[in-house]
Amino acid sequence: MAFCDRLKLVYVIFVDITFLTCIVFFLVATYIYAVESRPVLRLVSFCAVIAINLYLSLIYNIFLSKAFHQLHVRFRKYEELYGLTDEFKKWVKRLRPMLVFSFLYTVSLAPLKYHLTQSYPEVMYDIVPAMSFTEPWKSVGLGIICLGYTMVEFQWASNYIAVPFLSLFLCYEFKRVETQFKELSNSHCEDTETRFNALVIHHGHITEVLEDVSNYVQHSLFTYVFMTLPVTSAILYSILSKNINSEEVMVYSVGCAWALLCIGGILLIDAHVSSKAHGTLQYIWSLDKERFSGKGLQKVNLFVSRLSGDTIGYNIHGLFTITMPTLLGIAGTLITYIIVVVQFKPSDSCQCNCLSNFTGSDM
């Protein structure tokens, strides 16, 4: 085993042990809060965030090495066959500075967040429940949980850059094929059928790359939709259903809004990939069918059936494919949930009226 592989293995084990220890601290604090009849919903929500990242760390570092290698080989093969667009090459040059900046930003922001939350004890005890422990567990728990949060932000920063970066590549490539189909539909050259067959093969290679990308990132997308959104909804519920101070509302609302904004942006780019994959269909109808042979027309019909059939895009464990209608459904469900929580939240005036009626009837 090479030195780099050993170093990576040590880092993976260290990250997983840190996350697992953070989860234990959160579970202990949850038990203490429950015994003392204190609210535990936000505490469980932050524990779920750590558990999500433990799951992603195990999946990516242990089970997805083969998928990443397959994606790397497919990407290199595609680059040798067709090259890369100039627009995407510009983004490739920006990738390393973006990663370095995001990591430096995360490291510099961690102490600032800690000092800010120190000013709000209610927030601090939810985010770092080890503050309620006795020494020396208080100091140990504080250090481990803060380290765990920093690693969580490292993983999220990597996903926030890597997933849109891969989607951007797919969008540019599907757009390139779409542009060539548009040019072919407007031209009247003799080799229409030959060029059409070449473009169909090109589109198929992009779809193969998309399948490999989807296999690699579907676990992150799964957690975004089925884990992160419920956690955010739980935090919003705790804000709307409890009487909390303005500082707590500000901190939790900003955090939830930022998380939803980042996740929504990633899913929007992923849905755009699906739109671009099917964008060539509008130009196939404009092709001069008289320039195709009988076998060529069969290929046209097969390609039309492919674009009109199953949706091409990021498939999440066979459950659904990320498209624009899917995003509307997710957004609609989240908004409906928030509206229901607001509607069923008891108002202070209602509570006061009920209390006055109760005391008046007793008198």
C-alpha positions, 0 to 999 in steps of 0.5 A: 500500500502506497504512502498516500493510500495509507494516509487516506485510510488514516484520515477516513478512520479518523473522520468516521471515529469523530462523527461516531463520537459526536453522535454518542455525545448527542445521544447522551445529551438527548437522554439528559434533556428528555429526563429533564423535560427539555425540548429535544427536537433541535438536538435530534436534528443536529444529531441527524446531520452528523449521522448523515455525514457519517453515512456519506463518509462510509459510503464514499470512502469504502463502497464507492471507490469502484464507481469513482474509478469507473467514472474516471475511466469513462471521463478520460475515454470521452475526453479522448474521443470528443475533447472538452468545450472551451467554456468547460475548460475555463471552469476546470481552471477555476476548480482548484482555486474554488476548492482551496477557497472553500476549505480556507473559508470553512476553517476561518469561519468555524471559530467565528461561528463558535464565538457568535453562538457563545453569545446565545446560550440557548443556541449554543446548548442545542448545537454543542450539547456537551456544554451541559456536561461536567468537566472534563467531558465538557471540554472533550465534548466541545472539542470533538463536536466542533471538530465534527462540525468542521469536517461536516462543512468540509464534506458539504463544501466538496459536494456543493462544488463537485456535484454542480461541476459534473452537472455543468460538464454534462450540460455543456456536452448535451448543449454541444450535441443539441447545437449540432442537431440544430445545424443539421436540421437547418442544412441540406447536405447530402451526408445528413444520415451519416452526421445524424448517426455520428451525433446519436453515438455522441449523445449515447456516450454522454448518456453513459457518462451521465449514468456513471456520474449518477451512480457516484453522486446519487447517495448525496442527492438521496440525503439532500432530498430524504434526509436534509429536507426533513431535518430542516423541516424539523428545525423550522417546526421547532421554531414555529411551534415554540415560543423562542427568543429573536436570537434563536429565530435569527440563527436557525432561520438563516441556517435553514434558509442557507441550507435550502438555498444550496440544496435547491441550487444543486438540484436545479442544476441537476434538473437542467441536465435532464432538460438538456438531454432531451433538448435535441428532440425538437430538432429531429422533427425538422430533419429532411427525412427524404435524405434517409434510407429505410435503415436510417429512418429506423434509427431516427425512430429508435432515437425519438423513442429513446428521447420520448421514453424514460427520462434521462437524468440523475436517477436516485436509487431507481425511486425517481429522476431529478427533473423540473417537475420533481423539483416543483413537487419537492418545493410544494411539499415543503411549502405545504408542510410549513403552511400547515405548521403555521396554521396549527401554531397556537397564537398568544392571544388565543392562549390568553383568551382561553386562560381568561375564560377558564379563570372567569368560569372558576370565579 
